[in-house]
Amino acid sequence: MKKKLSIVLLSILLTACAGGTIGGLLPAPKILDGKLDGRKYSSPDSVLKVVAPASEERGEWTYTVVKEHSEQHPDQNSRLVSFKTPYDSHFYSVEIVQLLNKRTLNDEMFSLVKSDNLSRVISSTEERWGSKAEKLFESVLNCENKKSYSYLVYKQRITSYTPNFYKYFLISQSYEGNTIAVVTSELNFDLRNTNIPEEEIKNLNYRRHNEFACSVEFSG
């Protein structure tokens, strides 16, 4: 089964948002359809729960922008929440897609869906920025709560924008029953940055992505 899901690239996501600043100075309130308990977000129907990938230090969480997106179709429903942290150019998202009509996934079906998701994400970013994305690493992320995710890393050098920068996609996917979770960290580093944590990213040690993915709660 080759099923297309409603994955939305964060850089082009145009939905209602909350947080950030007012006039570039004061923190804007986070007014959402879902609920926040500290940094833990719950979607309105509680299908998706996740801890925001932002710390309380230097007001990072205060100025983090949160976006929600949902879609309903005859064969599937989806909910997405994304976070844009201040002081850098990184984006984080998690989308939960529920397949309807009592369809239950198995490993073979999930493998097809997972590959299709990756193909569309990479094709979209290559088309948008006009450069190829290189696959750097593939592994499995095992969480302490016994849930596991695929873990793939892609790197893209962006020269069509000034200043030039490197874009890293950390993409983790998992499923349970008829529900699929897609967790994406989109990291952007100015080429002049000499402290890019590429080894951490390549060796499954990028803590913020790992903690973000492992905090996701969903069920099929």
N, C-alpha and C positions, 0 to 999 in steps of 0.2 A: 504494500500500500504506500503510495507516494502522496502524502498529504501536505498541502501548503498551509502554513500557519501565518498569523498576522503579526510577525515580528516587525517592529518599527525601529529604525535606526534613530538613536537619540539625537544626533545632530540635525535631523530633519523633522523631529517630532513636534507637531504644532497642535498642542492641546492645552486645556486649562492648566495653569501652574500656580504654585504657592511657594512663598518664601523668597529669598533673594533680598533686594534692597528697595527702598522707596527713595527716589531721587539720588540713588547712588550712595546714600549715607545710612539711613535708618533701616533696620531689618524689617522686611515685610512679613506680615502674619501668614502662617501656613493654614489656609482655608481649603479644606479638601472634602471630597465626598466620603472618603475613608476616614479612619480614626488613627490618631497618634497617641501612644502611651510612652512618653519619653521619646526615644528614637525608634520605637517599634511601630511599624505601620501595619494596619489591617484594612483590607478592602471592605467596601460596604457590605458585601455578602459573606465576608470572612473566608472566602476561598483562598485568598493570598495573605500571608503574614510574613514580614521580613524586618530585620533590624537595619536601619539606614547605615550606609558605609561612611559615617562621618563621626568625628570625635567632638567632645565638648570643649576641647582646648581652643583657645584664641577665638572663640565664638564661631567655630566652623559649622556646627550644627545649626546655630542661629541663622546663619546666612546661606545655608544649603537650600537650593531650589528643588522642589518636589513637583513632579508631573504625574498625572494619572491618565490612562487611556483604556477604554473598554469597547469591545465589539461583540455583537450577537449575530449569529448566522444560523440557518436551519440545521447545520451539521456540527457547529462548534461555537463555544463562547470563549472569550479571552479577556483577561485583565492584565494591565501592565502598570507598573509604577517605576519611575526613574528619579535619579538624584544627581544634581549637578553641584559638586562641592566648590566652595570658594578657594581662592589662593592658588588654583591650578586650573587645568583645562580638561579635567577628567569627568566622565559620565558613567553612571552605573544604572543598570536596569534589571528587572526580573519580570518575566511574563509567564502567566499560567494559562494554558489552553486546555479546555475541557471538551473532549469529543463526545458528541451526543449519540442518540440512537443505540445506546447500550453497547457501543463498541469498546472492546478492551484490547489494549496494546500487548504485544509480546516483544521479545528482544529483536526479532527480525524486522518487525514493522517499525519499531522505534529507531533502529539503525537507518532505515530509509528516510524517516522523518528528520532525523538528526543531520544526515548528509544534505538533505534538501535545504534545511535551515542555513547551514554553513555556506552552501553554494550561493544562496541569495544574499546573505550578508556580505560576503566577500565580493560578489559581482557588483553589488550596489556601491560599495565604497570605492572599488576600482573605477567604475564608471564616473562616479562623482568627482574623484580627485585625479583621474587620468594617470594612475600608476598602479603597478602590480603589488599585490599583497603576498608576502612570503610566509609559508607555514614554518614556524620555528620549533614547535614542540607539541607532543600529544601524550596524554597520560590519563590517569583516573584520580579524581579527588575524593578521598574517603573521609567522611565527617565523623565526629565522635558520636553523633546520634544514629550512626549506622547507615545513614543515607549516603549514596555515592553518586557522583556526577562525572560525565566525561569532562576532559580539560584540554582545550586546544588553544594555541597561541598563534596569532598572525601578526606580522610586522609590515608596515607600509611607510615608505618614505614619501612625504608630500613636498613637492617643489612647485606646485601651482599656486601656492599661497605664500605671502611674505609676513613674518619670517617662516622659512622652511621648518618642517617638524616631522618627527616620527610618530606614527600612530600604531598602537598595539591593541589588538582585540584579544581579550581573554574570554572564551565562550565555554560555559558549562551547561550541560543538559542532563535531565533525569526524567523519569516517568514513574507513575504509580497508577495502576488500573487504567482508566481512560483519560488521565490527566498528565500533561507534559509541562515541565518547568524549564525555562531558558534564562540563564543568568549571564549577563554580559558586562564586562568592565572595558570601557573604551578609554584608553590612556593616551594622552597627547603630550609629547615632550619637544620643546624647542631644540633644534639641532645644536644650538650653542650650549645646551645643558650637558655638563660633564658628569652628572650624577644619575644617569638613567639606570634604574635597577634591572637591567635586562637579565642578569644571571638569576635574580630572584624570580622574575617572571617565567623564565625558561625552565627553572627547576622546581616548579610547584611551591615556591616559597613567598609568593606575593600575598602577604597576610590579609590585606584589606579585601581582596577578591575572595579568598578562601573563607573568611569569616562571614562575608556577605552571602555567599552561596549556601554555606552550612546553616545560616540562620533562617533560611526560607522554610516555611511551613505550608504544606499542601497535601491533599489526599485525593485519590482517585475515586 
